[in-house]
Amino acid sequence: MHDYISFEQIAFGSDNFADNPEPRCPCVLLLDTSGSMEGAPIWQLNQGIQTFKEELENDPLAAKRVEVAVVTFGPVQVASDFVTVSNFFPRQLHTTGDTPMGEAITLAIDMVKRRKQTYKDNGVAYYKPWIVLITDGAPTDYYDKAAALVREGEAGKSFAFFAIGVENANMNILSEISVRTPQKLRGLMFREFFLWLSGSMKQVSGKSPGECNTLLPPTGWTAL
């Protein structure tokens, strides 16, 4: 049993959602900003995030429905809590520290859980949240609990979890964490990845919550 809410079955909620009662399509970007991302990787990642925002802003419906949150790890920080695309102003990310991936995943899942409760409390329908992990390394902390939470959430259709490996990412560990097969980014093609992600979010948010979706093929940005 999933937890989608039919938009027709609910009343509009508090003033916070009064101006924009559109159903929400939440997406958490879970980004590795550890020291190994220094240089071209973090620069390309910053450019890719900007492309993501611009592409979604160009779609009037997606701009109202997609909400973006950003969690960085190295150390774990909420760089941006959930906001609609128009209010999403990504700050430049900088590298530091190690790779506490397990803690970051756990935080992202908790943020999704709390955001869904906010939607329910305010009578706003929502789509299945997406959590998108991007890393070039391996966890430097305990990640078994996080992996279990991912499996539990996927099984309960609470969210969809995607893992993207960059350069020297440990794809074996990502496979332990993600139910879906992790994808390896070709080179530093962050822009192409975020074009795919924004296209996918536009496609999802253009339908009704709970409606079946087929992901766009990850063409061009994945390593074979």
Secondary structure as GFF3:
##gff-version 3
##sequence-region A 1 224
A	DSSP	three_ten_helix	7	9	.	.	.	ID=ss1
A	DSSP	three_ten_helix	15	17	.	.	.	ID=ss2
A	DSSP	beta_strand	25	32	.	.	.	ID=ss3
A	DSSP	three_ten_helix	35	37	.	.	.	ID=ss4
A	DSSP	alpha_helix	40	57	.	.	.	ID=ss5
A	DSSP	alpha_helix	60	65	.	.	.	ID=ss6
A	DSSP	beta_strand	66	73	.	.	.	ID=ss7
A	DSSP	beta_strand	77	84	.	.	.	ID=ss8
A	DSSP	three_ten_helix	85	87	.	.	.	ID=ss9
A	DSSP	alpha_helix	101	121	.	.	.	ID=ss10
A	DSSP	beta_strand	130	135	.	.	.	ID=ss11
A	DSSP	alpha_helix	144	155	.	.	.	ID=ss12
A	DSSP	beta_strand	160	165	.	.	.	ID=ss13
A	DSSP	alpha_helix	171	177	.	.	.	ID=ss14
A	DSSP	beta_strand	183	184	.	.	.	ID=ss15
A	DSSP	alpha_helix	190	205	.	.	.	ID=ss16
###
